[in-house]
Amino acid sequence: MILAMGFFAAFCGSILAAITAVGTIMIPKMVEQGYPKPFVIVLAASAAFLEALIPPSNAAILFSALTDVPVSRTFAAGFVPGIVLLVLLSIVVTWRCRNLRNPEKATAAERLSAFRSAVPGLFTPFIILGGIYAGLLTPSESAAVAGIWAILIGILIYRELTFRALLDALHQTARITAVIFSIIAMATFLSVVLTYTQAPQKLIAFFTEMGGTPMAFWLAVAVICLILGTFVEIVPVFYLTVPIFAALALSLGLDILQLYIVFVAFAGIGMITPPVCVGIYTAAGVAKESPEKAFREVPVFVGVGIIFGMLMIAFPPAATWLPNLLN
């Protein structure tokens, strides 16, 4: 489940889409093999959070739009932290499922056949990320080329994509894009208001006059993101707080890319914390289970998220090493 979410992150970048796409396949099979359904639901919601880190990521695009950081650098900043989170989740699963045994193992022939059928699809992230990091394509051009490739393999190789399904996908994309641009338009208006009122400058002055330190700043980011993420979805949290956090981070001499990772780490925990735990509600819907039954598994994965966020605060190179190397 975790590795599948990690690979899917290199295709999509949408957390809820990952839960639906991967969870539809993995959740019923895992429950059939004896994994507790509440655990599988929370695992799917937690592992899907890799979509916010491993590029390409919708969260990275939003952050770049709000801070004027190049998207390619924000993409690169999320890669190493995404691998770290993947390892942490794998450790938890290894411990939690140590007593479970899979009664039926796939044969070598079945594994080889599955791998061969997956190769065309697995080539997609190489198009997206390779084109960007090699300097051959911009992020928009890379997305367009990958989209054309996905249509071709869906029609010619897998033979599952129909003209009607393609129209439905375009229709859904148009609706989602309209919503995103509506949010961006309101965020732009808010930024104008903040500029005229000089609210960020006043907050910076207040914070520095109070003797604010980098550690106090990170603590404030963690607490605010945890609280807001519990009651508000992650995209509105971005638009409400990132412009102010970015100004404060720059005034303290902190790297803006580290802010992106720490912010996403703590705000993303809200995806699995009630009451607005959209990740768990989505996974529970896929599993056809009441989400309330999954809540008892939440504390373990919240703990993983907090440990991950603290590691990103303690080790800034995790977010900055790869972008600086690519430069």
C-alpha positions in Angstrom: 0.0 0.0 0.0 2.7 2.5 1.0 5.0 1.7 -2.0 2.0 1.9 -4.4 1.1 5.3 -2.9 4.7 6.5 -3.4 4.7 5.4 -7.0 1.3 6.9 -7.6 2.6 10.2 -6.2 4.9 10.4 -9.2 1.9 10.2 -11.5 -0.8 12.3 -9.8 -0.1 14.6 -6.8 -3.7 14.5 -5.5 -4.2 13.0 -2.1 -7.8 12.1 -2.5 -7.3 10.7 -6.0 -4.6 8.4 -4.6 -6.9 7.1 -1.9 -9.6 6.4 -4.4 -7.3 4.9 -7.2 -4.9 2.8 -5.1 -7.4 2.1 -2.2 -10.0 0.7 -4.5 -7.5 -2.0 -5.5 -5.5 -2.5 -2.2 -8.1 -2.1 0.6 -10.4 -5.0 -0.4 -7.5 -7.3 -1.0 -5.8 -6.4 2.3 -9.0 -6.9 4.2 -9.5 -10.3 2.5 -5.9 -11.3 3.5 -6.7 -10.6 7.2 -5.6 -7.0 7.8 -7.9 -5.2 10.3 -10.2 -2.9 8.3 -9.8 0.1 10.6 -6.0 -0.1 10.3 -6.2 -0.4 6.5 -8.4 2.7 6.3 -6.1 4.9 8.3 -3.0 3.5 6.5 -4.5 4.4 3.1 -5.3 7.9 4.3 -1.8 8.3 5.9 0.2 6.8 3.0 -1.7 9.0 0.5 -0.1 12.0 2.2 3.0 11.0 0.2 1.2 12.7 -2.7 1.7 16.1 -1.0 5.5 15.6 -0.9 6.8 13.4 -3.7 6.7 15.4 -7.0 4.6 16.4 -8.8 2.4 17.7 -6.0 -0.6 20.0 -6.0 0.6 21.3 -2.6 4.0 22.3 -4.1 2.2 24.1 -7.0 0.0 26.1 -4.5 3.0 26.9 -2.3 5.0 28.2 -5.3 2.1 30.3 -6.5 1.9 31.9 -3.0 5.6 32.5 -2.5 7.0 33.0 -6.1 9.4 30.1 -5.5 10.0 28.2 -8.8 7.9 25.1 -9.0 10.8 22.9 -10.0 12.6 23.8 -6.7 9.5 23.1 -4.6 9.1 19.8 -6.4 12.7 18.9 -5.6 12.3 19.9 -2.0 9.6 17.3 -1.4 11.5 14.3 -2.8 13.8 13.4 0.1 11.2 14.2 2.8 8.8 12.0 0.9 11.2 9.1 1.1 11.8 9.7 4.8 8.0 9.6 5.4 7.7 6.5 3.3 10.4 4.8 5.5 8.7 5.9 8.7 5.3 4.5 7.6 7.0 1.2 6.5 8.6 0.8 10.0 5.2 1.3 11.7 3.5 -1.2 9.3 6.3 -3.7 9.8 5.8 -3.5 13.6 2.0 -3.4 13.5 1.6 -6.3 11.1 4.4 -8.5 12.4 2.0 -11.3 13.4 0.0 -11.3 10.2 0.8 -13.9 7.5 -0.2 -13.9 3.9 -1.8 -17.2 3.1 -1.3 -17.0 -0.6 1.8 -15.6 -2.3 2.0 -14.7 -6.0 4.2 -16.9 -8.1 7.2 -15.7 -10.0 5.4 -15.9 -13.3 2.5 -13.8 -11.9 4.9 -11.1 -10.6 6.7 -10.9 -13.9 3.5 -10.6 -15.8 2.2 -7.9 -13.5 5.5 -6.0 -13.9 5.4 -6.2 -17.7 1.9 -4.8 -17.8 2.9 -2.0 -15.5 6.0 -0.8 -17.4 4.1 1.6 -19.8 2.4 3.3 -16.8 5.5 3.4 -14.7 7.2 5.3 -17.5 5.0 8.3 -16.9 6.9 9.7 -13.8 10.1 9.6 -15.9 8.4 11.8 -18.4 7.1 14.2 -15.8 10.2 14.5 -13.5 12.9 13.8 -16.1 11.7 16.5 -18.4 11.6 19.1 -15.6 14.9 18.2 -13.9 16.8 17.8 -17.2 15.7 21.3 -18.2 14.0 20.0 -21.3 10.4 20.9 -20.3 8.7 23.4 -18.0 6.3 21.9 -15.4 3.4 22.8 -17.6 4.9 21.3 -20.8 5.9 18.2 -18.8 2.3 17.8 -17.6 1.0 18.2 -21.2 3.4 15.6 -22.6 2.6 13.1 -19.8 -1.1 13.7 -20.4 -0.8 12.8 -24.0 1.3 9.7 -23.1 -1.4 8.6 -20.6 -4.1 8.9 -23.3 -2.0 7.0 -25.8 -1.2 4.0 -23.5 -4.8 4.0 -22.2 -6.2 3.6 -25.7 -3.5 1.7 -27.6 -1.8 -0.4 -24.9 -4.2 -1.1 -22.1 -7.3 -0.6 -24.3 -9.3 0.6 -21.3 -9.7 4.3 -22.1 -12.8 5.1 -24.3 -13.7 8.4 -25.9 -16.6 8.8 -23.5 -14.3 8.2 -20.5 -11.8 10.7 -21.9 -14.6 13.4 -22.2 -15.6 12.6 -18.6 -12.0 13.0 -17.4 -11.7 16.4 -19.2 -15.0 17.5 -17.7 -13.9 16.6 -14.2 -10.5 18.3 -14.8 -12.3 21.5 -15.9 -14.5 21.6 -12.8 -11.5 21.0 -10.5 -9.4 23.6 -12.3 -12.3 26.2 -12.0 -12.5 25.6 -8.3 -8.7 26.0 -7.9 -8.6 29.2 -9.9 -11.5 30.6 -7.9 -9.5 30.0 -4.7 -6.4 31.6 -6.3 -8.5 34.6 -7.3 -9.7 35.1 -3.7 -6.2 34.5 -2.4 -4.9 37.2 -4.8 -7.5 39.6 -3.4 -6.5 38.7 0.1 -2.8 39.3 -0.7 -3.7 42.8 -2.0 -5.6 43.5 1.3 -2.6 42.3 3.3 -0.3 44.5 1.2 -2.3 47.7 1.8 -2.8 47.0 5.5 0.9 46.0 5.9 -0.3 43.1 8.1 2.7 40.9 7.4 5.1 43.7 8.2 3.3 44.4 11.5 3.3 40.7 12.4 7.1 40.5 11.7 7.8 43.5 13.8 5.6 42.2 16.7 7.3 38.8 16.5 10.8 40.2 16.5 10.1 42.7 19.2 8.8 39.8 21.4 12.2 38.2 20.9 10.9 35.5 18.6 13.5 32.8 17.8 13.5 30.3 14.9 12.5 27.5 17.3 9.6 29.6 18.6 8.6 30.2 15.0 8.6 26.5 14.1 6.6 25.7 17.2 4.0 28.3 16.2 3.9 26.9 12.7 3.4 23.4 14.1 0.7 24.3 16.6 -1.3 26.6 14.2 -1.1 24.0 11.3 -2.2 21.2 13.6 -5.2 23.2 14.9 -6.3 24.5 11.5 -5.6 21.2 9.8 -8.0 19.5 12.2 -10.9 21.8 11.3 -10.1 23.1 7.8 -9.0 21.3 4.7 -5.3 21.8 3.7 -5.8 24.0 0.7 -7.6 26.9 2.6 -4.9 26.5 5.3 -2.3 27.2 2.7 -4.0 30.4 1.5 -4.8 31.6 5.0 -1.3 31.2 6.5 1.5 30.7 4.0 2.0 34.4 3.0 2.4 35.4 6.6 4.6 32.4 7.5 6.8 33.0 4.5 7.4 36.6 5.5 8.3 35.6 9.0 10.6 32.8 7.8 12.5 35.1 5.5 12.8 37.7 8.3 14.4 35.1 10.5 16.8 33.9 7.8 15.1 30.5 7.4 14.9 28.7 4.1 11.5 29.0 2.4 11.7 25.4 1.1 12.1 24.1 4.7 8.9 26.0 5.6 7.1 24.2 2.8 8.0 20.8 4.1 7.3 21.6 7.8 4.1 23.3 6.9 2.8 20.4 4.8 3.9 17.9 7.5 1.8 19.4 10.3 -1.1 20.7 8.2 -1.4 17.3 6.5 -2.0 15.6 9.9 -5.4 17.1 9.7 -6.2 14.7 6.8 -6.5 11.9 9.5 -7.7 13.8 12.6 -11.5 14.3 13.3 -13.7 16.0 12.7 -12.6 17.2 9.2 -10.5 14.1 8.4 -11.3 14.0 4.6 -8.6 11.3 4.1 -10.2 8.9 6.5 -13.8 9.6 5.2 -12.6 8.9 1.6 -10.8 5.7 2.6 -13.7 4.6 4.7 -16.0 5.1 1.7 -13.8 3.0 -0.5 -13.7 0.3 2.2 -17.5 0.6 2.8 -16.9 1.0 6.5 -18.0 3.5 9.1 -15.2 6.1 9.6 -15.8 6.2 13.4 -14.5 2.6 13.7 -11.2 3.7 12.2 -10.5 6.5 14.6 -8.9 4.3 17.2 -6.0 3.7 14.8 -5.4 7.4 14.3 -3.1 8.2 17.2 -0.3 6.0 16.0 -0.2 7.7 12.6 -0.5 11.1 14.1 2.6 10.3 16.1 4.4 9.3 12.9 3.4 12.7 11.4 4.6 14.7 14.4 8.0 12.8 14.4 8.3 13.4 10.7 7.6 17.1 11.2 10.2 17.4 14.0 12.8 15.6 11.9 12.2 18.2 9.1 12.7 21.0 11.6 15.9 19.5 13.0 17.4 18.7 9.6 16.9 21.5 7.1 19.1 19.8 4.4 16.4 17.2 4.0 14.4 19.9 2.2 17.2 22.1 0.7 19.9 19.6 -0.4 18.3 18.3 -3.6 17.1 21.8 -4.9 20.6 23.2 -4.3 22.2 20.3 -6.0 20.0 20.7 -9.1 20.9 24.4 -9.2 
